[in-house]
Amino acid sequence: MSATGFRLVLLGPPGAGKGTQAALLAKHFAVPHVSTGEILRHEIGRGSDLGGRARQYIDKGELVPDQIMLGVIRERLSQGDCAPGVLLDGFPRSIPQAAGLEEIFAAEHVPMRAVSLDVPADEIVRRLSGRRTCRACGAMFHVTLSPPAKAGVCDRCGGELYQRDDDREDIIQARLDVYHKETEPLMAFYRERRVLRSVDGTGSSREVFRRVVEELEGAPA
């Protein structure tokens, strides 16, 4: 699978490791990593109108409406660095979003692929509930898997670490419920189009990365 015309959608429940794998894969294939989650967090942080509209859904563990998300992704994909290829992390999350993305890519005549990271629900809860984020620089840690040198303090910048509202157990469960209801049908959507590859998302990030690359490079162009 070459970077020319590279169009990859990375799927999986919240906490499956999509962000980590997307960063590794984007570097490996030399394409931009487009994270709608990061785009939305940036907009929320700067207090934009888009950020305010998105936050009311995110804080409750709900999906941001399709119309908002399609606008975000259409704007990002129109930028020049996405012309050779792009890796999408956190989008699409619903059938209408997937259909909208197909329309965006339709004129390019470039095949796209989807990879699903499969992780059990109990592992998801363990991963997310222990996650801590730096208020200053956004660096992420985990209380047991990757703890900071000093509890509550960011190793990178010394900022305060906190637990995001959407990393509380009750919100995690709500997010998983939304995923199973709204996002899981994407598997069938992409399976019908014969572009979906499922990969075991447990184990170290390097182990998962190796599995994903093997699937992609073994897939027909």
C-alpha positions in Angstrom: 0.0 0.0 0.0 1.8 3.2 -1.2 1.3 6.7 0.2 0.1 7.9 -3.2 -3.6 8.0 -3.0 -3.5 6.7 0.6 -7.0 6.9 2.2 -7.3 5.1 5.5 -10.0 5.2 8.1 -9.1 3.9 11.5 -12.0 2.5 13.5 -12.5 1.1 17.0 -14.2 2.0 20.3 -13.0 4.9 22.4 -9.8 3.9 24.2 -8.8 1.3 21.5 -5.6 3.1 20.8 -6.6 4.8 17.5 -4.6 8.0 18.3 -1.4 6.1 19.1 -1.7 3.9 16.0 -2.6 6.7 13.8 0.5 8.7 14.7 2.7 5.6 14.1 1.0 4.8 10.8 1.1 8.4 9.5 4.8 8.5 10.1 5.3 5.0 8.5 3.3 5.9 5.4 4.4 9.6 5.3 0.8 11.0 5.3 -0.9 13.5 7.6 -2.8 12.2 10.6 -6.1 14.0 10.8 -7.7 13.6 14.2 -11.2 15.1 14.5 -10.9 14.8 18.3 -7.8 17.0 18.3 -9.5 19.5 16.0 -12.5 19.7 18.3 -10.4 20.0 21.5 -8.4 22.8 19.9 -11.7 24.6 19.1 -13.0 24.1 22.6 -9.8 25.3 24.1 -9.9 28.6 22.1 -13.5 29.1 22.9 -14.8 29.2 19.3 -18.4 28.8 18.2 -17.7 25.4 16.8 -16.0 24.4 20.1 -18.9 25.5 22.1 -21.4 23.6 20.0 -19.3 20.5 20.1 -18.6 20.6 23.8 -22.3 20.3 24.8 -22.3 16.8 23.2 -18.7 15.7 24.2 -19.2 16.4 27.9 -22.2 14.1 28.0 -20.4 11.3 26.1 -22.6 11.8 23.0 -21.5 12.0 19.4 -21.1 15.4 17.8 -23.9 15.8 15.1 -23.0 14.7 11.6 -23.5 18.1 10.1 -20.9 19.7 12.4 -18.4 16.8 11.9 -18.7 16.7 8.1 -18.0 20.5 8.0 -14.9 20.0 10.1 -13.5 17.2 8.0 -14.4 18.8 4.6 -12.5 21.9 5.6 -9.4 19.9 6.8 -9.3 17.6 3.7 -9.4 20.6 1.4 -5.9 21.6 2.7 -3.0 20.9 0.4 -1.1 18.5 2.7 -4.0 16.0 2.4 -3.7 15.7 -1.4 -1.1 12.8 -1.6 -2.9 10.8 1.2 -4.5 11.0 4.6 -5.2 8.9 7.7 -8.5 9.7 9.4 -8.7 9.1 13.2 -12.1 9.5 14.9 -14.0 9.9 11.7 -16.4 8.7 10.5 -18.4 7.6 13.5 -21.8 7.0 11.9 -23.3 5.8 8.7 -24.3 9.3 7.5 -20.7 10.5 8.2 -19.3 7.5 6.2 -21.7 8.3 3.3 -20.7 11.9 3.4 -17.0 11.0 3.4 -17.6 8.7 0.4 -19.0 11.8 -1.4 -16.0 13.9 -0.5 -13.6 11.2 -1.9 -15.8 10.3 -4.9 -14.2 12.7 -7.3 -10.7 11.5 -6.5 -11.1 8.0 -7.8 -8.8 6.7 -5.1 -9.6 3.5 -3.2 -9.9 3.8 0.6 -9.4 1.2 3.3 -10.6 0.9 6.8 -8.9 -0.8 9.8 -10.8 -1.8 13.0 -8.9 -2.1 16.3 -10.7 -4.8 18.3 -10.4 -4.4 22.1 -12.7 -5.9 24.8 -14.9 -3.5 26.8 -13.3 -4.2 30.2 -9.9 -3.3 28.8 -11.4 -0.1 27.4 -12.7 1.0 30.8 -9.3 0.2 32.4 -7.4 2.2 29.8 -9.6 5.3 29.8 -10.5 5.6 33.5 -6.7 5.7 34.4 -5.9 8.3 31.7 -4.7 11.7 32.8 -4.2 14.8 30.6 -1.9 17.8 31.0 -3.9 21.1 31.2 -1.0 23.0 29.7 0.3 21.0 26.8 -2.2 18.2 26.3 0.3 15.4 27.0 -1.3 12.2 28.1 -0.3 9.7 30.9 -1.9 6.7 32.6 -1.9 6.0 36.3 -0.6 2.5 35.8 0.4 2.0 32.2 2.5 5.2 31.7 2.5 7.2 35.0 4.3 10.5 35.2 7.5 10.7 37.3 5.6 12.8 39.9 2.0 12.1 40.5 -0.3 14.8 39.1 2.6 16.6 37.3 3.3 16.5 33.5 6.8 15.2 32.7 6.9 17.4 29.6 6.1 20.8 30.9 5.3 20.6 34.6 1.7 21.3 34.1 -1.2 19.9 36.1 -2.6 16.5 35.2 -6.3 16.0 35.4 -9.0 13.4 34.5 -11.1 14.6 31.6 -14.8 14.5 32.1 -15.2 11.9 29.3 -12.7 9.6 31.0 -14.9 9.1 34.1 -16.3 5.5 34.3 -19.9 6.6 33.9 -19.1 8.6 30.8 -16.9 5.9 29.4 -19.9 3.5 29.6 -22.1 6.1 27.9 -19.5 6.4 25.2 -19.3 2.7 24.7 -23.1 2.5 24.5 -23.1 5.2 21.9 -20.4 3.4 20.0 -22.3 0.1 19.9 -25.4 1.8 18.8 -24.1 4.4 16.3 -20.6 3.5 15.3 -20.4 -0.3 15.2 -22.6 -0.5 12.1 -19.7 1.1 10.2 -18.1 -2.3 10.3 -20.9 -3.7 8.2 -20.8 -0.6 6.0 -17.1 -1.1 5.1 -17.4 -4.8 5.1 -20.0 -4.7 2.4 -17.6 -2.5 0.4 -14.8 -5.1 1.0 -12.4 -2.5 2.4 -12.4 -3.5 6.1 -9.6 -5.2 8.0 -10.0 -6.2 11.7 -6.9 -6.2 13.9 -6.4 -7.4 17.5 -5.9 -4.1 19.4 -4.5 -5.7 22.6 -0.9 -5.8 23.6 1.8 -3.2 23.2 1.4 -0.3 20.8 4.3 -1.7 18.7 2.7 -5.2 18.5 -0.6 -3.6 17.3 1.3 -1.4 14.8 3.0 -4.4 13.4 -0.3 -6.2 12.9 -1.9 -3.2 11.2 1.0 -2.7 8.8 1.0 -6.4 7.9 -2.7 -6.2 7.1 -2.3 -3.0 5.0 0.8 -4.1 3.1 -0.7 -7.5 2.4 -3.9 -5.9 1.1 -4.4 -5.5 -2.7 -3.8 -2.0 -4.0 
